[in-house]
């Protein structure tokens, strides 16, 4: 069974730890780059969630 690891580009150490663990048990996996929500504008977020109500950064 193939596994998918969702990982932020800014977290290469976390990706390496997961890759090491999965490889050690022979698990097949694929990395899927995560979207960093901290980099999204309010307009981009509202595209998926609707209008924001007092969203704070």
Biopython code that builds the backbone (N, CA, C, O; Angstrom):
import numpy as np
from Bio.PDB.StructureBuilder import StructureBuilder

atoms = [
    (1, "UNK", "N", (0.851, -1.166, 0.000)),
    (1, "UNK", "CA", (0.000, 0.000, 0.000)),
    (1, "UNK", "C", (0.899, 1.231, 0.000)),
    (1, "UNK", "O", (1.857, 1.312, 0.770)),
    (2, "UNK", "N", (0.586, 2.180, -0.862)),
    (2, "UNK", "CA", (1.356, 3.403, -0.951)),
    (2, "UNK", "C", (0.829, 4.415, 0.067)),
    (2, "UNK", "O", (-0.377, 4.542, 0.277)),
    (3, "UNK", "N", (1.763, 5.128, 0.690)),
    (3, "UNK", "CA", (1.417, 6.173, 1.649)),
    (3, "UNK", "C", (1.795, 7.526, 1.061)),
    (3, "UNK", "O", (2.665, 7.620, 0.195)),
    (4, "UNK", "N", (1.139, 8.556, 1.537)),
    (4, "UNK", "CA", (1.426, 9.914, 1.108)),
    (4, "UNK", "C", (1.811, 10.733, 2.339)),
    (4, "UNK", "O", (1.146, 10.675, 3.373)),
    (5, "UNK", "N", (2.890, 11.491, 2.208)),
    (5, "UNK", "CA", (3.323, 12.374, 3.287)),
    (5, "UNK", "C", (3.091, 13.801, 2.816)),
    (5, "UNK", "O", (3.654, 14.233, 1.810)),
    (6, "UNK", "N", (2.263, 14.525, 3.547)),
    (6, "UNK", "CA", (2.030, 15.933, 3.252)),
    (6, "UNK", "C", (3.040, 16.713, 4.080)),
    (6, "UNK", "O", (3.061, 16.616, 5.307)),
    (7, "UNK", "N", (3.884, 17.492, 3.392)),
    (7, "UNK", "CA", (5.014, 18.122, 4.064)),
    (7, "UNK", "C", (5.262, 19.523, 3.512)),
    (7, "UNK", "O", (5.255, 19.739, 2.300)),
    (8, "UNK", "N", (5.481, 20.474, 4.429)),
    (8, "UNK", "CA", (5.828, 21.838, 4.036)),
    (8, "UNK", "C", (7.255, 21.892, 3.511)),
    (8, "UNK", "O", (8.141, 21.220, 4.039)),
    (9, "UNK", "N", (7.478, 22.688, 2.475)),
    (9, "UNK", "CA", (8.824, 22.845, 1.927)),
    (9, "UNK", "C", (9.800, 23.359, 2.981)),
    (9, "UNK", "O", (10.993, 23.062, 2.929)),
    (10, "UNK", "N", (9.285, 24.135, 3.942)),
    (10, "UNK", "CA", (10.157, 24.703, 4.977)),
    (10, "UNK", "C", (10.475, 23.725, 6.110)),
    (10, "UNK", "O", (11.099, 24.103, 7.101)),
    (11, "UNK", "N", (10.046, 22.472, 5.963)),
    (11, "UNK", "CA", (10.287, 21.463, 7.002)),
    (11, "UNK", "C", (11.039, 20.248, 6.454)),
    (11, "UNK", "O", (10.541, 19.125, 6.546)),
    (12, "UNK", "N", (12.225, 20.455, 5.889)),
    (12, "UNK", "CA", (12.946, 19.313, 5.312)),
    (12, "UNK", "C", (13.393, 18.288, 6.358)),
    (12, "UNK", "O", (13.461, 17.097, 6.055)),
    (13, "UNK", "N", (13.694, 18.724, 7.566)),
    (13, "UNK", "CA", (14.115, 17.774, 8.606)),
    (13, "UNK", "C", (12.973, 16.830, 8.980)),
    (13, "UNK", "O", (13.197, 15.639, 9.192)),
    (14, "UNK", "N", (11.772, 17.351, 9.059)),
    (14, "UNK", "CA", (10.601, 16.510, 9.373)),
    (14, "UNK", "C", (10.378, 15.497, 8.252)),
    (14, "UNK", "O", (10.067, 14.334, 8.512)),
    (15, "UNK", "N", (10.536, 15.942, 7.010)),
    (15, "UNK", "CA", (10.384, 15.030, 5.877)),
    (15, "UNK", "C", (11.428, 13.931, 5.934)),
    (15, "UNK", "O", (11.113, 12.765, 5.693)),
    (16, "UNK", "N", (12.650, 14.280, 6.246)),
    (16, "UNK", "CA", (13.717, 13.280, 6.314)),
    (16, "UNK", "C", (13.444, 12.249, 7.406)),
    (16, "UNK", "O", (13.666, 11.056, 7.200)),
    (17, "UNK", "N", (12.963, 12.700, 8.567)),
    (17, "UNK", "CA", (12.632, 11.755, 9.657)),
    (17, "UNK", "C", (11.559, 10.771, 9.203)),
    (17, "UNK", "O", (11.667, 9.569, 9.443)),
    (18, "UNK", "N", (10.521, 11.293, 8.544)),
    (18, "UNK", "CA", (9.451, 10.408, 8.080)),
    (18, "UNK", "C", (9.953, 9.458, 6.999)),
    (18, "UNK", "O", (9.603, 8.278, 7.000)),
    (19, "UNK", "N", (10.773, 9.965, 6.074)),
    (19, "UNK", "CA", (11.317, 9.120, 5.015)),
    (19, "UNK", "C", (12.177, 8.007, 5.612)),
    (19, "UNK", "O", (12.101, 6.857, 5.178)),
    (20, "UNK", "N", (12.992, 8.351, 6.603)),
    (20, "UNK", "CA", (13.828, 7.341, 7.254)),
    (20, "UNK", "C", (12.984, 6.263, 7.918)),
    (20, "UNK", "O", (13.279, 5.073, 7.800)),
    (21, "UNK", "N", (11.942, 6.679, 8.611)),
    (21, "UNK", "CA", (11.079, 5.715, 9.311)),
    (21, "UNK", "C", (10.352, 4.801, 8.332)),
    (21, "UNK", "O", (10.320, 3.584, 8.513)),
    (22, "UNK", "N", (9.774, 5.392, 7.300)),
    (22, "UNK", "CA", (9.027, 4.577, 6.342)),
    (22, "UNK", "C", (9.948, 3.661, 5.543)),
    (22, "UNK", "O", (9.601, 2.512, 5.269)),
    (23, "UNK", "N", (11.113, 4.164, 5.174)),
    (23, "UNK", "CA", (12.069, 3.330, 4.433)),
    (23, "UNK", "C", (12.556, 2.162, 5.278)),
    (23, "UNK", "O", (12.800, 1.073, 4.759)),
    (24, "UNK", "N", (12.699, 2.391, 6.587)),
    (24, "UNK", "CA", (13.194, 1.327, 7.463)),
    (24, "UNK", "C", (12.241, 0.142, 7.543)),
    (24, "UNK", "O", (12.659, -0.970, 7.867)),
    (25, "UNK", "N", (10.964, 0.370, 7.252)),
    (25, "UNK", "CA", (9.998, -0.732, 7.275)),
    (25, "UNK", "C", (9.573, -1.143, 5.860)),
    (25, "UNK", "O", (8.668, -1.958, 5.679)),
    (26, "UNK", "N", (10.253, -0.555, 4.857)),
    (26, "UNK", "CA", (9.974, -0.926, 3.475)),
    (26, "UNK", "C", (8.687, -0.359, 2.918)),
    (26, "UNK", "O", (8.145, -0.891, 1.950)),
    (27, "UNK", "N", (8.190, 0.711, 3.511)),
    (27, "UNK", "CA", (6.932, 1.301, 3.058)),
    (27, "UNK", "C", (7.165, 2.198, 1.848)),
    (27, "UNK", "O", (8.104, 2.993, 1.821)),
    (28, "UNK", "N", (6.308, 2.063, 0.861)),
    (28, "UNK", "CA", (6.351, 2.900, -0.331)),
    (28, "UNK", "C", (5.592, 4.189, -0.024)),
    (28, "UNK", "O", (4.477, 4.141, 0.496)),
    (29, "UNK", "N", (6.186, 5.339, -0.340)),
    (29, "UNK", "CA", (5.519, 6.602, -0.039)),
    (29, "UNK", "C", (5.843, 7.639, -1.096)),
    (29, "UNK", "O", (6.810, 7.525, -1.850)),
    (30, "UNK", "N", (4.999, 8.647, -1.118)),
    (30, "UNK", "CA", (5.201, 9.787, -2.015)),
    (30, "UNK", "C", (4.982, 11.062, -1.214)),
    (30, "UNK", "O", (4.031, 11.156, -0.437)),
    (31, "UNK", "N", (5.848, 12.031, -1.398)),
    (31, "UNK", "CA", (5.710, 13.331, -0.735)),
    (31, "UNK", "C", (4.766, 14.207, -1.543)),
    (31, "UNK", "O", (4.872, 14.299, -2.766)),
    (32, "UNK", "N", (3.844, 14.847, -0.838)),
    (32, "UNK", "CA", (2.938, 15.819, -1.443)),
    (32, "UNK", "C", (3.235, 17.157, -0.775)),
    (32, "UNK", "O", (3.105, 17.267, 0.444)),
    (33, "UNK", "N", (3.633, 18.181, -1.540)),
    (33, "UNK", "CA", (3.951, 19.468, -0.921)),
    (33, "UNK", "C", (2.706, 20.094, -0.306)),
    (33, "UNK", "O", (1.652, 20.165, -0.938)),
    (34, "UNK", "N", (2.845, 20.542, 0.923)),
    (34, "UNK", "CA", (1.737, 21.178, 1.637)),
    (34, "UNK", "C", (1.657, 22.654, 1.277)),
    (34, "UNK", "O", (2.651, 23.262, 0.880)),
    (35, "UNK", "N", (0.473, 23.221, 1.418)),
    (35, "UNK", "CA", (0.281, 24.655, 1.249)),
    (35, "UNK", "C", (0.517, 25.306, 2.609)),
    (35, "UNK", "O", (-0.076, 24.907, 3.611)),
    (36, "UNK", "N", (1.385, 26.306, 2.631)),
    (36, "UNK", "CA", (1.678, 27.026, 3.871)),
    (36, "UNK", "C", (0.635, 28.115, 4.054)),
    (36, "UNK", "O", (0.701, 29.162, 3.409)),
    (37, "UNK", "N", (-0.310, 27.873, 4.919)),
    (37, "UNK", "CA", (-1.401, 28.808, 5.158)),
    (37, "UNK", "C", (-0.951, 30.178, 5.617)),
    (37, "UNK", "O", (-1.652, 31.167, 5.405)),
    (38, "UNK", "N", (0.216, 30.245, 6.247)),
    (38, "UNK", "CA", (0.718, 31.542, 6.708)),
    (38, "UNK", "C", (1.104, 32.452, 5.548)),
    (38, "UNK", "O", (1.243, 33.662, 5.727)),
    (39, "UNK", "N", (1.276, 31.881, 4.368)),
    (39, "UNK", "CA", (1.673, 32.675, 3.205)),
    (39, "UNK", "C", (0.491, 33.083, 2.325)),
    (39, "UNK", "O", (0.670, 33.798, 1.339)),
    (40, "UNK", "N", (-0.705, 32.636, 2.673)),
    (40, "UNK", "CA", (-1.884, 32.962, 1.882)),
    (40, "UNK", "C", (-2.472, 34.306, 2.287)),
    (40, "UNK", "O", (-2.464, 34.671, 3.462)),
    (41, "UNK", "N", (-2.973, 35.026, 1.315)),
    (41, "UNK", "CA", (-3.653, 36.290, 1.598)),
    (41, "UNK", "C", (-5.073, 36.001, 2.084)),
    (41, "UNK", "O", (-5.574, 34.884, 1.952)),
    (42, "UNK", "N", (-5.705, 37.017, 2.642)),
    (42, "UNK", "CA", (-7.096, 36.852, 3.067)),
    (42, "UNK", "C", (-7.985, 36.495, 1.878)),
    (42, "UNK", "O", (-8.918, 35.703, 2.015)),
    (43, "UNK", "N", (-7.700, 37.076, 0.718)),
    (43, "UNK", "CA", (-8.495, 36.787, -0.477)),
    (43, "UNK", "C", (-8.345, 35.331, -0.891)),
    (43, "UNK", "O", (-9.328, 34.685, -1.253)),
    (44, "UNK", "N", (-7.128, 34.811, -0.840)),
    (44, "UNK", "CA", (-6.910, 33.405, -1.191)),
    (44, "UNK", "C", (-7.623, 32.482, -0.220)),
    (44, "UNK", "O", (-8.226, 31.494, -0.638)),
    (45, "UNK", "N", (-7.565, 32.781, 1.044)),
    (45, "UNK", "CA", (-8.232, 31.957, 2.056)),
    (45, "UNK", "C", (-9.741, 31.993, 1.872)),
    (45, "UNK", "O", (-10.399, 30.957, 1.968)),
    (46, "UNK", "N", (-10.302, 33.180, 1.607)),
    (46, "UNK", "CA", (-11.753, 33.283, 1.473)),
    (46, "UNK", "C", (-12.263, 32.541, 0.242)),
    (46, "UNK", "O", (-13.446, 32.207, 0.173)),
    (47, "UNK", "N", (-11.393, 32.280, -0.727)),
    (47, "UNK", "CA", (-11.782, 31.480, -1.887)),
    (47, "UNK", "C", (-12.248, 30.094, -1.447)),
    (47, "UNK", "O", (-13.133, 29.503, -2.066)),
    (48, "UNK", "N", (-11.649, 29.586, -0.382)),
    (48, "UNK", "CA", (-11.969, 28.239, 0.097)),
    (48, "UNK", "C", (-12.867, 28.227, 1.320)),
    (48, "UNK", "O", (-13.554, 27.236, 1.569)),
    (49, "UNK", "N", (-12.876, 29.310, 2.089)),
    (49, "UNK", "CA", (-13.604, 29.294, 3.358)),
    (49, "UNK", "C", (-14.745, 30.284, 3.434)),
    (49, "UNK", "O", (-15.544, 30.207, 4.367)),
    (50, "UNK", "N", (-14.857, 31.201, 2.505)),
    (50, "UNK", "CA", (-15.868, 32.243, 2.572)),
    (50, "UNK", "C", (-15.292, 33.460, 3.269)),
    (50, "UNK", "O", (-14.102, 33.491, 3.579)),
    (51, "UNK", "N", (-16.118, 34.460, 3.519)),
    (51, "UNK", "CA", (-15.630, 35.702, 4.137)),
    (51, "UNK", "C", (-15.037, 35.461, 5.520)),
    (51, "UNK", "O", (-15.550, 34.661, 6.302)),
    (52, "UNK", "N", (-13.954, 36.166, 5.802)),
    (52, "UNK", "CA", (-13.335, 36.025, 7.138)),
    (52, "UNK", "C", (-14.031, 36.985, 8.101)),
    (52, "UNK", "O", (-14.482, 38.065, 7.722)),
    (53, "UNK", "N", (-14.098, 36.563, 9.324)),
    (53, "UNK", "CA", (-14.706, 37.366, 10.374)),
    (53, "UNK", "C", (-13.641, 37.758, 11.372)),
    (53, "UNK", "O", (-13.395, 37.029, 12.333)),
    (54, "UNK", "N", (-13.003, 38.899, 11.162)),
    (54, "UNK", "CA", (-11.991, 39.368, 12.095)),
    (54, "UNK", "C", (-10.753, 38.490, 12.147)),
    (54, "UNK", "O", (-10.159, 38.320, 13.212)),
    (55, "UNK", "N", (-10.362, 37.939, 11.027)),
    (55, "UNK", "CA", (-9.179, 37.072, 10.987)),
    (55, "UNK", "C", (-7.948, 37.849, 11.437)),
    (55, "UNK", "O", (-7.685, 38.954, 10.963)),
    (56, "UNK", "N", (-7.206, 37.256, 12.354)),
    (56, "UNK", "CA", (-5.987, 37.884, 12.849)),
    (56, "UNK", "C", (-4.794, 37.158, 12.300)),
    (56, "UNK", "O", (-4.858, 35.962, 12.015)),
    (57, "UNK", "N", (-3.710, 37.872, 12.151)),
    (57, "UNK", "CA", (-2.452, 37.261, 11.716)),
    (57, "UNK", "C", (-1.542, 37.133, 12.893)),
    (57, "UNK", "O", (-0.422, 36.641, 12.756)),
]
sb = StructureBuilder()
sb.init_structure("model")
sb.init_model(0)
sb.init_chain("A")
sb.init_seg("    ")
for serial, (resi, resn, name, xyz) in enumerate(atoms, 1):
    if name == "N":
        sb.init_residue(resn, " ", resi, " ")
    sb.init_atom(name, np.array(xyz, "f"), 0.0, 1.0, " ", f" {name:<3s}", serial, name[0])
structure = sb.get_structure()
